[in-house]
Amino acid sequence: MQSVEPQEVGDTKLIRDSSKYSFAQNLVYPKRGVICMEKARIKIIFYQNSLMFDYDQEIRKAFKSQYHAALEMMRRCIDQGSDELWTSDEMVNPYWRIVYHTLFFFRLYLHQHLDDHKHWEKHKAGAHNLSLDPDSTDVLPYTKAEMLEFLEQCKSMIDDSVQNMDLTRTDCGFHWYKVSKLEHMIVNLRHLQHHVAQLQDRLRNVENKGINWVRALDQEGPS
């Protein structure tokens, strides 16, 4: 690629390379650089310290880290719940069913499109729906061991799925959500953490147990 000389813009240097970037708008930050946009791929070029910050990879890295962190908190919820709490019908949705519902949809949403999804080999029809859902079915509860096995499968999918996801898609691939793929990845994280919080709240209120916050991949938080 032919090199392009920086153009002086106030206190910063701006590179215009029409063969690489489509500039709908240049956002210039004095003495720091310029945001370069090409569709959903964003690069911030820092001339100070001669660093290039690749937002595409940083976004993917952040999703991987936070997906792993939230899934680790789910694992602790599974481990901490007693056998009595696991199948108790005192609540609208038993503990085990919330776990499976959460992991089912987390795994589903790791796919680019609904058509790419195949059920876990131990899936039971309707078990992923919560109790008040009209498509919910009465099934034998999954065991804690089965849910830990399913969680490990979900965990093993994260890195490749996030790395290969097309983040430029304006449709997320799931017809019940009218959002972009990037926003839907945030939805997936929110849904996972929502139910982790639900399980943690039940653990605390019923059995006076808690789990530690996990800040990021391999980063423990306070108890």
C-alpha positions in Angstrom: 0.0 0.0 0.0 1.3 3.4 -0.9 2.3 5.4 2.1 0.3 8.5 2.9 1.9 11.5 4.5 0.1 12.8 7.6 -1.8 16.1 7.2 -1.3 18.6 9.9 -4.6 19.5 11.6 -4.1 21.8 14.5 -2.1 20.1 17.2 -2.6 16.6 15.8 -1.7 14.7 12.6 -4.5 13.2 10.5 -3.9 10.4 7.9 -6.3 10.3 5.0 -6.0 7.0 3.1 -9.0 6.6 0.8 -7.9 3.1 -0.2 -8.3 1.9 3.4 -10.8 4.1 5.1 -14.1 5.7 4.2 -14.3 8.9 6.1 -17.9 9.9 6.8 -16.6 12.0 9.6 -13.2 12.7 11.2 -13.2 13.2 14.9 -9.9 14.8 15.8 -8.5 14.9 19.3 -5.7 17.4 19.9 -2.3 15.8 20.4 -3.9 12.3 20.5 -5.0 11.3 17.0 -8.1 10.6 15.0 -10.9 8.1 15.0 -11.0 6.3 11.6 -14.2 4.5 10.7 -14.9 1.9 8.2 -18.4 0.4 8.7 -18.4 -1.2 12.2 -14.6 -1.5 12.3 -13.1 1.3 14.3 -9.4 2.1 14.8 -8.1 4.9 17.0 -4.6 5.9 15.9 -2.5 7.4 18.7 0.4 9.3 17.5 1.4 10.1 21.0 3.7 7.1 22.0 3.3 5.8 18.5 0.6 3.3 19.4 -2.3 1.9 17.3 -5.4 0.8 19.3 -7.5 -1.7 17.3 -11.0 -1.4 18.5 -12.2 -4.4 16.6 -10.0 -6.7 18.5 -10.3 -4.9 21.8 -14.1 -5.2 21.6 -13.8 -9.0 21.0 -11.2 -9.3 23.8 -13.6 -7.5 26.2 -16.5 -9.8 25.2 -14.5 -12.9 25.7 -13.3 -11.8 29.1 -16.7 -10.8 30.4 -18.4 -13.8 29.0 -15.9 -16.0 30.8 -16.2 -14.0 34.0 -20.0 -14.2 34.1 -20.0 -17.9 33.3 -17.6 -18.5 36.1 -20.1 -16.8 38.5 -22.8 -19.1 37.1 -20.5 -22.1 37.8 -20.2 -21.0 41.5 -24.0 -20.6 41.7 -24.3 -24.2 40.5 -21.7 -25.4 43.0 -23.1 -23.6 46.0 -26.8 -24.5 45.7 -27.8 -27.4 47.9 -29.6 -30.5 46.5 -32.8 -29.3 48.3 -32.6 -25.8 46.7 -31.8 -27.3 43.3 -35.2 -28.9 42.9 -37.3 -27.0 45.3 -40.7 -26.0 43.9 -41.4 -23.2 46.4 -40.5 -20.6 43.8 -42.2 -20.2 40.4 -39.1 -21.4 38.7 -36.9 -24.0 40.4 -33.2 -23.3 40.6 -32.2 -26.0 38.1 -34.5 -24.6 35.5 -33.1 -21.1 35.8 -29.7 -22.5 35.3 -30.6 -24.5 32.2 -32.7 -21.6 30.7 -29.7 -19.3 31.1 -27.1 -21.6 29.7 -29.4 -22.7 26.8 -29.8 -19.1 25.6 -26.2 -18.1 26.3 -25.1 -21.0 24.0 -27.7 -20.2 21.4 -26.7 -16.6 21.2 -23.1 -17.5 20.6 -24.1 -18.4 17.1 -24.3 -15.9 14.2 -27.8 -17.0 13.3 -30.6 -19.1 14.6 -30.2 -21.5 11.7 -26.6 -22.3 12.8 -27.8 -23.6 16.2 -28.0 -27.3 17.1 -29.3 -28.5 20.4 -27.0 -29.9 23.1 -27.1 -33.7 23.0 -28.9 -33.9 26.3 -31.5 -31.2 25.6 -35.1 -31.9 26.7 -37.9 -30.3 24.7 -39.3 -27.3 26.5 -36.8 -27.5 29.4 -35.2 -24.2 28.4 -38.5 -22.3 28.9 -39.3 -20.9 32.3 -42.3 -22.2 34.1 -44.8 -19.5 33.1 -43.9 -19.8 29.4 -46.7 -21.6 27.5 -44.1 -23.7 25.8 -42.7 -24.9 29.1 -42.8 -28.6 29.8 -42.6 -30.8 32.8 -39.4 -32.7 32.6 -37.1 -34.5 35.0 -34.6 -31.9 36.5 -31.1 -31.9 35.2 -28.5 -32.8 37.7 -25.8 -30.4 38.9 -23.2 -32.6 37.2 -25.1 -32.3 33.9 -25.3 -28.5 34.2 -21.6 -28.3 35.0 -20.9 -30.4 31.9 -23.2 -28.1 29.8 -21.5 -25.0 31.2 -18.1 -26.4 30.2 -19.3 -26.8 26.7 -20.5 -23.2 26.6 -17.2 -22.1 28.0 -15.3 -23.9 25.3 -17.3 -22.1 22.6 -16.7 -18.6 23.7 -13.4 -17.6 22.2 -13.9 -19.0 18.7 -17.5 -17.8 18.5 -16.7 -14.3 19.6 -13.6 -14.1 17.3 -15.5 -15.2 14.2 -18.7 -13.2 14.8 -19.6 -10.8 12.1 -20.0 -7.6 14.1 -21.0 -5.5 11.1 -24.4 -7.2 10.7 -27.3 -4.9 11.3 -29.5 -7.8 12.1 -28.6 -10.1 15.0 -29.8 -13.4 13.5 -32.6 -14.0 16.0 -36.0 -12.7 14.8 -37.3 -11.9 18.2 -34.6 -9.2 18.7 -34.6 -6.2 16.4 -31.0 -5.1 17.2 -27.6 -5.3 15.5 -25.2 -8.2 16.1 -23.0 -6.1 18.3 -25.8 -4.9 20.5 -27.2 -8.5 20.7 -23.8 -9.7 22.1 -24.3 -7.1 24.9 -27.9 -8.5 25.4 -26.4 -12.0 25.7 -24.1 -10.8 28.5 -26.9 -8.9 30.3 -29.2 -12.0 30.1 -26.5 -14.2 31.6 -25.7 -11.8 34.4 -29.4 -11.1 35.1 -30.0 -14.8 35.9 -26.7 -15.2 37.8 -27.9 -12.4 40.0 -31.3 -14.1 40.4 -29.7 -17.3 41.5 -27.3 -15.5 43.8 -30.2 -13.7 45.4 -31.9 -17.0 46.0 -28.8 -18.5 47.5 -28.4 -15.6 49.9 -32.1 -15.5 51.0 -32.7 -19.2 51.3 -29.4 -20.6 52.4 -27.4 -17.5 53.4 -24.6 -18.3 50.9 -22.9 -15.9 48.6 -20.5 -16.0 45.7 -17.6 -13.7 44.9 -17.7 -11.1 42.2 -15.5 -12.0 39.2 -14.2 -8.8 37.6 -12.9 -10.2 34.3 -11.2 -13.3 33.0 -8.9 -14.6 35.7 -9.5 -11.5 37.9 -11.2 -12.1 41.2 -13.2 -9.3 42.9 -14.1 -8.7 46.5 -16.2 -11.3 48.4 
